[in-house]
Amino acid sequence: MIRSIAAAVCALLASVGLSACSSARDPGTYAVPGDYATVQDAVDDAVPGDLILISPGTYAEEITVDVDDVTVRGLDRNEVIFDGGDDLRSAFIVTGDGVSIENMTVHSYRHNGVIFTGTGELGHFEDDYRDPPETEDDGTVPHLERFHVSYVTSYNNGLYGVYAFQSRNGVIDNVYASGHPDSGLYVGQCDPCNTVIDAVTMEDNAIGYYGTNASGKVYVVNSTFRGNRLGLTPNSQTQELLSPQRETFVVGNVIEDNDNANTPPITRGFFGGGIAIGGGVANYVARNLVTGHDVFGIGVVGFNPFDPEGNVVEGNVLRDNGTDLIYGPSSAVSTSAGNCFQGNDFTTSLPEDIETLMPCDEQDHPLDEVDLRYPRDPAGVDYRTMDAPPAQTTMPGDLTVAPAPLPTEPTFPDLDAITVPSA
């Protein structure tokens, strides 16, 4: 209550032309709805270092977080609920550096559950959200710096569950996303991304993880991608900047049954694959358990106009896939192009005997063209009709303690310590 009175005094001073006083105060911990009626009210008055704690309840808000180094945290992951009512755009639109969104559920927004964006232009996501923004005068692409989303459940939103666009030095952990017609999790147009995705679960989406032009130290580890139309795809595209995509590490994940027709479809989508490296460069796919896909378990394939180069697929366990391992560049490519396969536990491949034809010996090997025929993408269902997911594990620890500021760069996982997960 004291904080609310102070905020009112500061607002009154500002309204008569005097300097607002909130920017000079020390950071603290403030409650919604105890100290502020809405989350947006709290964010609007926030200073770097603030912790905004949200009590259980249902909130019909769209929050823009444009202040740096603020943490927005629910007190119960399953009881702090942001409901867009199929009307609001996104639950959280984050343009500030160093922001954490934690321990809550977001659903039924027309666009995204949570979006971090370095564009600084919210209109980019209102209408033609796929048009890439302009670069800076020097040709560089500005990035949002440092972000964290943790213990968030995001479901049945119109595009993405969690969306990190033109953002880097981030951590996405313990997130559950389902029922999205684009992808549960998207990291795109960043270089270097320096982003760690750990212990997430993506189910019943068009795509579990979508990494378009996400390059430079992207780690997807210790996670589950189940029952999507496509499990995960680091990929290159021309409709976003910073192509081609490169250097994603996909290690130690369970990737199963990503051939679910009873999911929302994506326009011109692919159906029935576990991991698809679509025209990516220098990606590392290792020690994943990949099972139960109609078309392929792991595919290193061309994605017009890009062909894959220098990708390594090793030590994966593949079972019950239409074809376990596939290499399928465009017809213009007649060599291995530095792509290689070794030490995988598999049964079928295209081309046959793929590890003999494409060994990891730093040489370029000639290859015959592979004739790949993909099935028609089934119609799917409206994302609004998908069932809500079950309750998820809430964030442990004392939730009233404000976290330290996010580091300049996240701690990257020790890949050598990650083994193939059990079935």
PyMOL commands that set and color helices and strands:
alter all, ss='L'
color gray80, all
select helices_A, chain A and resi 2-15+22-24+39-44+122-125+354-357+383-385+415-417
alter helices_A, ss='H'
color red, helices_A
select strands_A, chain A and resi 29-32+51-54+57-59+63-65+71-74+80-83+90-94+99-107+112-117+144-155+160-165+167-173+176-178+183-188+195-198+201-203+207-212+218-221+224-226+230-235+248-251+254-256+273-278+284-286+289-291+296-301+312-314+317-319+323-328+340-342+349-350
alter strands_A, ss='S'
color yellow, strands_A
deselect
rebuild
show_as cartoon
